Amino acid sequence: MQTPFLPETSYDGYASTRSLPREHEAWLPDFAAWYRDLASGKERMFDGDSACWLASLTVHVVLLVALGIVTAEQHLRDTSAMLVIPLVEEEAEPEIVELAFDLTVTDASLEDVGAVSLGTVEVAAALPTGEVVDMPQLSALGTVSTEFSGMEVTLQELASNDNAGFVEDLVGIPGAVVNAHGDTGSVDRITAEIMNKLESGNLLVAWLMDASESMRPRREQIINHFTRVYDELDELAETPNDALLTNVAAFGVALNQMTKTPTADRSVIQAAVRDIKADDSGVENVFSAVHATAMECAKYVRAGRQVMIIVVTDESGDDVAKLDEAIAMLKRHQMTVHVMGPIAPFAREEVTVKWTDPETSENYNLPVDAGPETAYIEQAALNVWDRGPGATPYSSGFGPYALTRLTHENGGMYLLHDDGRIPGAKFDVDQLLSYRPDYVSDAQYKKLAEQYPLRLAVLRAAQATNQYLTEPLPRTLLAAGIQFDIKPTKKKLWEVAEILDQGLAVLRNAEGARKTETSPRWLANYDLLKGRLLANKVRCYSYAQLLDEMYDDPKAPEDGTKNAWRATSRSDGEIAESELPPAEREEAKIARQDLERVVRDHVNTPWAAIANDELQFALCFHWQEVFMEPPDGVALPWDKKPWSELTEAQKEAKVAFEKKKETEARIIKAKTSDKKRSPPKL
């Protein structure tokens, strides 16, 4: 904790002085006035002996002041020295690491601090986890289980080790989320931070590079920018070359040191980054890597050198259970961490990345973990019926929760990198500050939710729908034998409607809490979720009506090139809603009001973008004739007549379909050739 006796510093953003404490300053004016009266003869404490007494007093005061100055200076030196004294002896630190790592550190002599090897740290593929803290209030939605999963609390684990008494206070220094407009801008911002640190003393910068295949282009771009960065540092630096040392490591399932020792040689730094081999495991143990790096670099802090860790990644990390451990280690040794990372998708974990195999030129759409932006998903994935819940991702405008909290707790920056993986509207993080997620521990997040009924209701309803609405609703049915497809489709439809109803019941029970909720984020969450659940419930009813009508009176498409029916959103909007029964009409009206309120009250946010899309997609359906490739053995529309009797449209459709099948056959053959490789896990 910063005290008034510490010298002024820019480390944590707080200024300090060398002045006396306020309680000492308060009595100085009274003492001075008394001393003047005594010297002028107005105050007679000892008749006849005043002169001698005054002389004696003066001598003693001078001696006391001199001794006070010496003591104060010594206290300042002692206090400064405390900054590099570890809270826990180095020998005790491996007890923490055993939770996440099997360490093998080599060449760890400390003859010269500038020549310490960081060795090789192996990270276990299957990392141990802490105990899951259940949230009973979220466990019942009628028959729906909403037990939290995926996030684990490790505070108790930490407290049981040599972190006891330290982990109790994980307040941290608030960090910033910055849109640096690409890696070049991010490196420029990092350069400014490095220069700022160098003004306060020697610095070690530890780069942690994501070794996944998807990061290869970004690593190259960053290293190409290094030369200019270090040229600027050389021009501006007034300190020796070894004032700035750099270490490079790559992480995936393991943490591999790419520089033998921290170095000031930029050619060695560049070669180290270029030598990173792709890790195709698909595992990014970023928090374990940060923890191990911080623990190993602690010796530099004890030797008087500052340490800055810079993480470069395009994923959210697979070892979130180790987040609190990493935060505690960084705080203990006063290390700053910056992250150059992805923009998280809104209310979802994954995005899809297009990847081309450099050997076969084959294209893939591969999933990548890049979210969510919050500790728990606070919205439901309901936007596209026929392609599955949440088929189209929206940008959150923030970084992934765990990585952003890592920087937030340790005074660093989260530098957003928009790699184009999330289509659609972009959001300026500066305009979303009032919608910022809660960057607190897992346990604290749950505690906050328990204190606010509206937030708890949102989490319960969102998780229930996301847990059970995991498959798309079929909206295209083959005309031949359509009655056999209607029954299972309608059964699935009512299962969905029941889940939506249960979620709506939870939200309605918290309606009164909306008046006392002050967070724009949670108000937007509540209104959007309620409006979407209602809108989709009305759609379920409208679709069920269509199924009933088709079941009672099956029809064949009139277009000779079509063989199926598709439930399509009606373009006449509110006119179609007038055909709904009174109860569904009222729900449609409330749904529209909730969604319009989100668009109106939360401009230029992901909530408004989703609400607007919901409003564009009508609540009622009608049948549309379409072509659907039938299963084997079912005749195509143009196979029922000889070629000479087909219409021109049927002939064109037949030729186009056969060409399409030939192309698909060639692709299948190419995929089974000798060049075929399994795509990497990005």
Secondary structure as UniProt FT lines:
FT   TURN            4..5
FT   HELIX           22..25
FT   TURN            26..27
FT   HELIX           28..40
FT   TURN            47..49
FT   HELIX           50..82
FT   TURN            83..84
FT   HELIX           90..92
FT   HELIX           94..97
FT   TURN            98..100
FT   STRAND          101..104
FT   HELIX           113..115
FT   STRAND          120..123
FT   HELIX           136..138
FT   TURN            142..143
FT   HELIX           155..159
FT   TURN            160..168
FT   STRAND          176..179
FT   HELIX           183..198
FT   TURN            199..200
FT   STRAND          203..210
FT   HELIX           213..215
FT   HELIX           216..236
FT   HELIX           241..243
FT   STRAND          244..251
FT   STRAND          255..257
FT   HELIX           266..274
FT   HELIX           286..302
FT   TURN            303..304
FT   STRAND          306..312
FT   HELIX           320..322
FT   HELIX           323..332
FT   TURN            333..334
FT   STRAND          336..342
FT   TURN            346..347
FT   STRAND          350..356
FT   TURN            358..360
FT   STRAND          363..369
FT   TURN            386..387
FT   TURN            389..390
FT   HELIX           401..408
FT   STRAND          413..417
FT   HELIX           429..435
FT   HELIX           442..451
FT   HELIX           453..468
FT   STRAND          476..478
FT   TURN            480..481
FT   HELIX           482..509
FT   HELIX           511..515
FT   HELIX           520..552
FT   TURN            560..561
FT   STRAND          564..569
FT   TURN            571..573
FT   HELIX           574..577
FT   TURN            578..579
FT   HELIX           582..601
FT   TURN            603..604
FT   HELIX           606..616
FT   STRAND          621..626
FT   TURN            632..633
FT   HELIX           637..640
FT   HELIX           643..645
FT   HELIX           648..671
FT   TURN            674..675
//
